[in-house]
Amino acid sequence: MLYYEHTMTKTVTTRTSTAANNRSRVKQIAHDSTVQKVIHILHNKKQ
């Protein structure tokens, strides 16, 4: 029983950290696309 609880706790912890990682990855992607847009706009203004 103890082993089972330990495994479940580990699974939940892993899932939580994975969710946190995914959230920060989404933020990173959003940030990257914003930077891309800004670069694109600046590049177009130069022409």
N, CA, C and O atoms as a GROMACS GRO file, in nm:
protein
  188
    1MET      N    1   0.083  -0.120   0.000
    1MET     CA    2   0.000   0.000   0.000
    1MET      C    3   0.087   0.126   0.000
    1MET      O    4   0.061   0.221  -0.074
    2LEU      N    5   0.188   0.125   0.082
    2LEU     CA    6   0.278   0.240   0.087
    2LEU      C    7   0.342   0.264  -0.048
    2LEU      O    8   0.353   0.377  -0.095
    3TYR      N    9   0.386   0.155  -0.110
    3TYR     CA   10   0.451   0.166  -0.241
    3TYR      C   11   0.356   0.230  -0.342
    3TYR      O   12   0.395   0.317  -0.420
    4TYR      N   13   0.231   0.186  -0.339
    4TYR     CA   14   0.130   0.240  -0.431
    4TYR      C   15   0.113   0.390  -0.411
    4TYR      O   16   0.112   0.467  -0.507
    5GLU      N   17   0.099   0.432  -0.285
    5GLU     CA   18   0.082   0.574  -0.256
    5GLU      C   19   0.203   0.654  -0.303
    5GLU      O   20   0.190   0.763  -0.359
    6HIS      N   21   0.320   0.598  -0.280
    6HIS     CA   22   0.443   0.665  -0.322
    6HIS      C   23   0.444   0.683  -0.474
    6HIS      O   24   0.478   0.790  -0.525
    7THR      N   25   0.406   0.578  -0.545
    7THR     CA   26   0.402   0.583  -0.692
    7THR      C   27   0.302   0.687  -0.739
    7THR      O   28   0.330   0.764  -0.831
    8MET      N   29   0.184   0.690  -0.677
    8MET     CA   30   0.082   0.786  -0.716
    8MET      C   31   0.130   0.929  -0.692
    8MET      O   32   0.110   1.017  -0.776
    9THR      N   33   0.193   0.951  -0.579
    9THR     CA   34   0.244   1.085  -0.549
    9THR      C   35   0.345   1.127  -0.654
    9THR      O   36   0.344   1.240  -0.701
   10LYS      N   37   0.432   1.033  -0.689
   10LYS     CA   38   0.534   1.061  -0.789
   10LYS      C   39   0.469   1.096  -0.923
   10LYS      O   40   0.510   1.191  -0.990
   11THR      N   41   0.368   1.019  -0.961
   11THR     CA   42   0.299   1.042  -1.088
   11THR      C   43   0.235   1.180  -1.090
   11THR      O   44   0.249   1.254  -1.187
   12VAL      N   45   0.167   1.215  -0.982
   12VAL     CA   46   0.101   1.346  -0.974
   12VAL      C   47   0.204   1.458  -0.982
   12VAL      O   48   0.184   1.557  -1.052
   13THR      N   49   0.315   1.441  -0.910
   13THR     CA   50   0.420   1.542  -0.912
   13THR      C   51   0.475   1.558  -1.053
   13THR      O   52   0.495   1.670  -1.100
   14THR      N   53   0.499   1.446  -1.120
   14THR     CA   54   0.552   1.450  -1.256
   14THR      C   55   0.454   1.521  -1.348
   14THR      O   56   0.493   1.606  -1.429
   15ARG      N   57   0.326   1.487  -1.335
   15ARG     CA   58   0.225   1.550  -1.419
   15ARG      C   59   0.220   1.700  -1.396
   15ARG      O   60   0.208   1.778  -1.490
   16THR      N   61   0.230   1.740  -1.270
   16THR     CA   62   0.225   1.882  -1.237
   16THR      C   63   0.342   1.957  -1.299
   16THR      O   64   0.324   2.063  -1.358
   17SER      N   65   0.461   1.900  -1.286
   17SER     CA   66   0.578   1.969  -1.340
   17SER      C   67   0.574   1.970  -1.492
   17SER      O   68   0.620   2.065  -1.555
   18THR      N   69   0.518   1.864  -1.551
   18THR     CA   70   0.504   1.862  -1.697
   18THR      C   71   0.409   1.973  -1.741
   18THR      O   72   0.435   2.042  -1.840
   19ALA      N   73   0.300   1.989  -1.669
   19ALA     CA   74   0.204   2.095  -1.701
   19ALA      C   75   0.271   2.232  -1.690
   19ALA      O   76   0.249   2.319  -1.774
   20ALA      N   77   0.350   2.249  -1.587
   20ALA     CA   78   0.421   2.376  -1.568
   20ALA      C   79   0.518   2.399  -1.683
   20ALA      O   80   0.530   2.511  -1.734
   21ASN      N   81   0.588   2.294  -1.723
   21ASN     CA   82   0.682   2.305  -1.835
   21ASN      C   83   0.608   2.342  -1.963
   21ASN      O   84   0.654   2.428  -2.038
   22ASN      N   85   0.495   2.278  -1.987
   22ASN     CA   86   0.417   2.308  -2.106
   22ASN      C   87   0.371   2.453  -2.106
   22ASN      O   88   0.372   2.520  -2.210
   23ARG      N   89   0.331   2.502  -1.989
   23ARG     CA   90   0.285   2.639  -1.980
   23ARG      C   91   0.397   2.736  -2.014
   23ARG      O   92   0.376   2.832  -2.089
   24SER      N   93   0.516   2.710  -1.960
   24SER     CA   94   0.627   2.801  -1.988
   24SER      C   95   0.670   2.788  -2.134
   24SER      O   96   0.716   2.884  -2.194
   25ARG      N   97   0.654   2.667  -2.191
   25ARG     CA   98   0.688   2.649  -2.332
   25ARG      C   99   0.592   2.729  -2.418
   25ARG      O  100   0.634   2.792  -2.516
   26VAL      N  101   0.464   2.727  -2.384
   26VAL     CA  102   0.365   2.806  -2.459
   26VAL      C  103   0.400   2.954  -2.451
   26VAL      O  104   0.393   3.025  -2.551
   27LYS      N  105   0.437   3.000  -2.330
   27LYS     CA  106   0.477   3.140  -2.315
   27LYS      C  107   0.597   3.170  -2.403
   27LYS      O  108   0.603   3.275  -2.467
   28GLN      N  109   0.692   3.078  -2.405
   28GLN     CA  110   0.814   3.097  -2.484
   28GLN      C  111   0.779   3.107  -2.632
   28GLN      O  112   0.831   3.193  -2.703
   29ILE      N  113   0.690   3.019  -2.678
   29ILE     CA  114   0.650   3.020  -2.819
   29ILE      C  115   0.578   3.152  -2.851
   29ILE      O  116   0.603   3.213  -2.954
   30ALA      N  117   0.489   3.194  -2.761
   30ALA     CA  118   0.417   3.320  -2.781
   30ALA      C  119   0.516   3.436  -2.788
   30ALA      O  120   0.504   3.525  -2.872
   31HIS      N  121   0.614   3.434  -2.699
   31HIS     CA  122   0.717   3.538  -2.697
   31HIS      C  123   0.795   3.537  -2.828
   31HIS      O  124   0.818   3.642  -2.887
   32ASP      N  125   0.835   3.417  -2.873
   32ASP     CA  126   0.911   3.406  -2.997
   32ASP      C  127   0.832   3.460  -3.115
   32ASP      O  128   0.886   3.533  -3.199
   33SER      N  129   0.703   3.426  -3.123
   33SER     CA  130   0.624   3.472  -3.237
   33SER      C  131   0.605   3.624  -3.231
   33SER      O  132   0.597   3.689  -3.335
   34THR      N  133   0.597   3.680  -3.111
   34THR     CA  134   0.588   3.826  -3.098
   34THR      C  135   0.716   3.891  -3.148
   34THR      O  136   0.711   3.990  -3.221
   35VAL      N  137   0.828   3.835  -3.109
   35VAL     CA  138   0.958   3.886  -3.155
   35VAL      C  139   0.966   3.877  -3.307
   35VAL      O  140   1.012   3.970  -3.373
   36GLN      N  141   0.922   3.765  -3.362
   36GLN     CA  142   0.922   3.746  -3.507
   36GLN      C  143   0.838   3.855  -3.575
   36GLN      O  144   0.880   3.912  -3.676
   37LYS      N  145   0.721   3.883  -3.519
   37LYS     CA  146   0.634   3.986  -3.577
   37LYS      C  147   0.702   4.121  -3.575
   37LYS      O  148   0.700   4.194  -3.674
   38VAL      N  149   0.764   4.155  -3.462
   38VAL     CA  150   0.831   4.284  -3.449
   38VAL      C  151   0.944   4.295  -3.550
   38VAL      O  152   0.959   4.397  -3.617
   39ILE      N  153   1.023   4.189  -3.561
   39ILE     CA  154   1.134   4.189  -3.658
   39ILE      C  155   1.079   4.206  -3.799
   39ILE      O  156   1.133   4.281  -3.880
   40HIS      N  157   0.970   4.135  -3.827
   40HIS     CA  158   0.907   4.141  -3.958
   40HIS      C  159   0.861   4.284  -3.989
   40HIS      O  160   0.884   4.335  -4.099
   41ILE      N  161   0.797   4.349  -3.892
   41ILE     CA  162   0.748   4.486  -3.910
   41ILE      C  163   0.866   4.581  -3.932
   41ILE      O  164   0.863   4.664  -4.023
   42LEU      N  165   0.969   4.568  -3.849
   42LEU     CA  166   1.086   4.655  -3.863
   42LEU      C  167   1.152   4.634  -3.999
   42LEU      O  168   1.196   4.729  -4.063
   43HIS      N  169   1.158   4.510  -4.041
   43HIS     CA  170   1.220   4.477  -4.169
   43HIS      C  171   1.142   4.541  -4.284
   43HIS      O  172   1.200   4.594  -4.379
   44ASN      N  173   1.009   4.535  -4.274
   44ASN     CA  174   0.926   4.594  -4.378
   44ASN      C  175   0.938   4.746  -4.380
   44ASN      O  176   0.931   4.807  -4.487
   45LYS      N  177   0.956   4.807  -4.264
   45LYS     CA  178   0.968   4.953  -4.258
   45LYS      C  179   1.096   5.000  -4.326
   45LYS      O  180   1.099   5.108  -4.384
   46LYS      N  181   1.201   4.919  -4.318
   46LYS     CA  182   1.329   4.956  -4.379
   46LYS      C  183   1.317   4.967  -4.530
   46LYS      O  184   1.381   5.053  -4.592
   47GLN      N  185   1.236   4.882  -4.589
   47GLN     CA  186   1.228   4.877  -4.735
   47GLN      C  187   1.158   4.998  -4.794
   47GLN      O  188   1.143   5.008  -4.916
   0.00000   0.00000   0.00000
